[in-house]
Amino acid sequence: MGAVGLFYVGAVLFLNGLMILGKVDAKAAAVFNLFVGAMQVITPTYLIFTAGGDPNTILNASGIYLFGFTYLYVGITLLANLDSTGVGWFSLFVAAAALGYSFVNYRIFGDGPFAVIWLYWAFLWFLFFLLLGLKWEGLTAYTGWVTTIQGIVTAAIPAFLIMSGYWRNPTAITIALAAFGVVMAVGLWPLTHPRPHEVGARPGAPVARHP
């Protein structure tokens, strides 16, 4: 994924995380989703058309569509006040695909850091499936914080380091990302999981909100 596009993926994930947490109006966030979604569809289309048939370039660019279609889908869903289940079930597809792109980055491209980052994204989109597709309201706060943090850790910071020439020592970055991912996933749970006595707090409780 191009570093510039990745940087704005970080921005939209950060904004969407705050929206899930109730800090940003949904329709206001929808507009930015449309901006970034359009960019993440135009960019891979250009890369594929100018790839000269190179399979690795096409393969690498193809993953960007997962983000572009997600953000366009979210933006339209919010503006049209549609039910979130479509986005949720599409997110399950994205989560499964992200596992494949993680393997591809590790085995074909030899890119350890982005192999781990794709695992982050697989986890995040699976949370979107649980929250938006299955309506597990108890995951709202957890998903919101994971989304916000991932926007910074998996996109904004890596993109800025790549653009500025400081994305170095991939082995150390891979280990650091893997360690932080585990700490984030485990550490946020007790901080965000609702107490049993709270109404609608348990996972599986219906949710009537949009992404």
C-alpha positions as CSV (number, residue, x, y, z in Angstrom):
1,M,0.0,0.0,0.0
2,G,1.4,3.4,-0.9
3,A,2.7,5.4,2.1
4,V,0.5,8.4,1.3
5,G,-2.6,6.3,1.1
6,L,-1.6,4.4,4.3
7,F,-1.2,7.7,6.1
8,Y,-4.9,8.6,5.4
9,V,-6.0,5.1,6.3
10,G,-4.6,5.9,9.7
11,A,-6.6,9.1,9.7
12,V,-9.9,7.5,8.8
13,L,-9.4,4.6,11.3
14,F,-8.6,7.1,14.0
15,L,-11.8,9.1,13.2
16,N,-13.9,5.9,12.9
17,G,-12.7,4.7,16.2
18,L,-13.7,8.0,17.8
19,M,-17.1,7.7,16.1
20,I,-17.6,4.2,17.5
21,L,-16.8,5.6,20.9
22,G,-19.4,8.3,20.4
23,K,-17.0,11.2,20.2
24,V,-17.6,12.1,16.5
25,D,-20.9,12.5,14.7
26,A,-21.6,9.6,12.3
27,K,-22.5,11.7,9.3
28,A,-19.5,14.0,9.8
29,A,-17.3,10.9,9.8
30,A,-19.1,9.5,6.7
31,V,-17.8,12.3,4.5
32,F,-14.2,11.6,5.3
33,N,-14.8,7.8,4.8
34,L,-15.9,8.7,1.2
35,F,-12.8,10.8,0.6
36,V,-10.4,8.1,1.7
37,G,-12.5,5.3,0.2
38,A,-12.4,6.9,-3.2
39,M,-8.6,7.4,-3.0
40,Q,-8.1,3.8,-2.0
41,V,-10.1,2.6,-5.1
42,I,-8.4,5.0,-7.6
43,T,-4.9,4.3,-6.3
44,P,-4.9,0.4,-6.8
45,T,-6.7,0.8,-10.1
46,Y,-3.9,3.0,-11.4
47,L,-1.2,0.7,-9.9
48,I,-2.7,-2.3,-11.6
49,F,-3.2,-0.6,-15.0
50,T,0.5,0.6,-14.9
51,A,1.9,-2.7,-13.5
52,G,2.8,-4.0,-17.0
53,G,1.4,-7.4,-16.0
54,D,3.8,-7.8,-13.0
55,P,2.0,-10.3,-10.7
56,N,3.6,-9.1,-7.5
57,T,2.7,-5.5,-8.1
58,I,-0.9,-6.5,-9.0
59,L,-1.1,-8.7,-5.9
60,N,0.2,-6.0,-3.6
61,A,-2.2,-3.4,-5.0
62,S,-5.2,-5.7,-4.9
63,G,-5.3,-5.5,-1.1
64,I,-5.9,-1.8,-1.1
65,Y,-9.4,-2.3,-2.5
66,L,-10.4,-4.0,0.8
67,F,-9.9,-0.7,2.5
68,G,-11.4,1.4,-0.3
69,F,-14.6,-0.6,-0.5
70,T,-14.9,-0.7,3.3
71,Y,-14.7,3.1,3.7
72,L,-17.0,3.7,0.8
73,Y,-19.5,1.2,2.2
74,V,-19.3,2.7,5.7
75,G,-19.7,6.3,4.3
76,I,-22.7,5.4,2.2
77,T,-24.2,3.3,5.0
78,L,-24.0,6.2,7.5
79,L,-25.3,8.9,5.1
80,A,-28.2,6.8,3.9
81,N,-28.9,5.5,7.4
82,L,-28.7,1.9,6.3
83,D,-28.5,-1.1,8.6
84,S,-24.9,-2.0,9.5
85,T,-25.1,-5.7,8.9
86,G,-23.9,-5.4,5.3
87,V,-20.7,-3.7,6.4
88,G,-20.4,-6.2,9.2
89,W,-20.5,-9.3,7.0
90,F,-18.3,-7.7,4.4
91,S,-15.8,-7.1,7.3
92,L,-15.7,-10.9,7.8
93,F,-14.6,-11.3,4.2
94,V,-12.0,-8.6,4.7
95,A,-10.7,-10.3,7.9
96,A,-10.2,-13.6,6.1
97,A,-8.6,-11.9,3.2
98,A,-6.2,-10.0,5.5
99,L,-4.9,-13.4,6.8
100,G,-4.0,-14.3,3.3
101,Y,-2.3,-10.9,2.7
102,S,-0.3,-11.4,5.9
103,F,1.0,-14.7,4.6
104,V,1.8,-13.2,1.2
105,N,3.7,-10.3,2.8
106,Y,5.8,-12.8,4.8
107,R,6.4,-15.5,2.2
108,I,6.4,-13.7,-1.1
109,F,7.4,-10.1,-0.3
110,G,9.6,-10.9,2.7
111,D,8.0,-8.1,4.6
112,G,7.8,-9.0,8.3
113,P,6.4,-5.7,9.6
114,F,3.5,-5.7,7.2
115,A,2.9,-9.4,7.7
116,V,2.2,-8.5,11.3
117,I,0.3,-5.3,10.4
118,W,-2.1,-7.4,8.2
119,L,-2.7,-9.6,11.2
120,Y,-3.7,-6.5,13.2
121,W,-6.1,-5.6,10.4
122,A,-7.5,-9.1,10.3
123,F,-8.3,-8.8,14.0
124,L,-9.8,-5.4,13.6
125,W,-12.1,-6.3,10.8
126,F,-13.2,-9.4,12.7
127,L,-14.2,-7.1,15.5
128,F,-16.2,-5.0,13.0
129,F,-18.0,-8.2,12.0
130,L,-18.9,-9.1,15.6
131,L,-20.0,-5.5,16.3
132,L,-21.8,-4.6,13.1
133,G,-22.7,-7.9,11.6
134,L,-23.7,-9.8,14.7
135,K,-24.6,-6.8,16.8
136,W,-22.4,-7.6,19.8
137,E,-22.9,-4.3,21.6
138,G,-20.6,-5.3,24.5
139,L,-17.7,-4.9,22.1
140,T,-18.4,-1.3,21.3
141,A,-15.9,0.3,23.6
142,Y,-13.3,-2.3,22.9
143,T,-13.6,-2.1,19.2
144,G,-13.6,1.7,19.3
145,W,-10.3,1.8,21.2
146,V,-8.7,-0.9,19.1
147,T,-9.7,1.0,15.9
148,T,-8.3,4.3,17.2
149,I,-5.0,2.8,18.3
150,Q,-4.6,0.8,15.2
151,G,-5.1,3.9,13.1
152,I,-2.0,5.3,14.7
153,V,0.1,2.2,15.1
154,T,-0.5,0.3,11.9
155,A,-1.0,3.2,9.5
156,A,-0.1,6.7,10.4
157,I,3.2,6.1,12.1
158,P,4.5,3.5,9.6
159,A,3.4,5.7,6.7
160,F,5.2,8.7,8.1
161,L,8.3,6.7,8.9
162,I,8.3,5.3,5.3
163,M,7.9,8.7,3.7
164,S,10.6,10.2,5.9
165,G,13.1,7.4,5.3
166,Y,13.1,6.1,8.9
167,W,11.4,2.8,8.3
168,R,14.5,0.7,9.1
169,N,15.5,-2.5,10.9
170,P,12.5,-4.6,9.8
171,T,13.3,-7.4,12.3
172,A,13.1,-5.1,15.3
173,I,9.9,-3.5,13.9
174,T,8.3,-6.9,13.4
175,I,9.0,-7.9,17.0
176,A,7.9,-4.6,18.4
177,L,4.7,-4.6,16.4
178,A,3.9,-8.2,17.4
179,A,4.5,-7.5,21.1
180,F,2.5,-4.4,21.1
181,G,-0.4,-6.1,19.3
182,V,-0.7,-8.7,22.0
183,V,-0.4,-6.2,24.8
184,M,-3.1,-4.0,23.1
185,A,-5.5,-6.8,22.5
186,V,-5.2,-8.3,25.9
187,G,-4.7,-5.1,27.9
188,L,-7.7,-3.2,26.5
189,W,-10.2,-6.0,27.3
190,P,-10.5,-5.4,31.1
191,L,-10.4,-1.6,30.6
192,T,-13.3,-1.6,28.1
193,H,-15.4,-4.7,28.8
194,P,-18.7,-3.6,30.5
195,R,-19.6,-4.9,33.9
196,P,-22.1,-7.7,34.0
197,H,-24.8,-5.6,35.8
198,E,-24.8,-2.9,33.0
199,V,-27.8,-3.2,30.7
200,G,-27.0,-4.6,27.3
201,A,-23.3,-5.1,28.3
202,R,-22.9,-8.7,27.4
203,P,-21.5,-9.7,24.0
204,G,-24.4,-10.8,21.9
205,A,-26.7,-8.1,23.1
206,P,-28.5,-6.4,20.1
207,V,-27.1,-3.1,18.9
208,A,-29.1,-0.6,16.9
209,R,-26.3,1.8,16.0
210,H,-24.4,2.2,12.8
211,P,-20.6,1.8,12.3
